[in-house]
Amino acid sequence: MRRITREDAIKAVGGADANDVVISQIIGTGATVDELAEAQAWIANDEPLMNTGRPLPSGRVGELVDILSELQAAEDDGDEPGGVPTANEG
């Protein structure tokens, strides 16, 4: 399985919002492209995934969800961060 590259991370955060810190955090998880896709699915569709009985994201996927959720919350101009709950929180 292929690890996330800089280009993958930039695409995930939407080129204009990419900064070196976020890109480094995403790459630093050591996640694969498939794990990044799963994290993006959780960000976009958390309620349907939870309703199907899928366990909360954990491990590298959970880390990616946390990073992407924080980025999304920052983009929402200070709205309450609501992100997807992960097994890493607690």
C-alpha positions, 0 to 999 in steps of 0.5 A, spaced: 500 500 500 502 506 498 503 511 503 501 519 503 505 523 499 505 531 499 501 531 493 496 526 496 495 531 502 495 537 498 489 534 494 486 532 501 486 539 504 484 542 497 490 546 495 489 553 497 488 551 504 494 547 504 500 549 509 506 546 510 504 544 518 498 541 516 501 537 510 507 535 515 502 532 520 498 528 515 504 525 512 507 524 519 501 519 521 504 514 516 498 513 513 496 510 506 492 513 501 486 508 502 486 510 510 486 518 507 480 516 503 477 513 509 478 519 513 475 523 508 469 519 508 468 519 515 469 527 515 463 527 509 459 522 512 460 521 519 452 519 521 451 514 515 457 510 517 456 510 524 448 508 523 451 502 519 455 500 525 462 502 523 466 502 529 469 509 530 475 511 526 482 509 530 489 509 529 492 512 523 485 514 520 483 517 527 489 521 527 487 523 520 480 525 522 482 529 527 487 533 523 482 534 517 476 536 522 481 541 525 482 544 519 475 544 517 473 547 523 478 553 522 475 554 515 468 555 518 471 561 521 471 559 529 464 555 529 464 550 534 469 544 532 464 538 531 468 533 527 467 526 528 468 523 534 474 518 534 476 512 539 483 516 540 479 522 544 477 520 551 
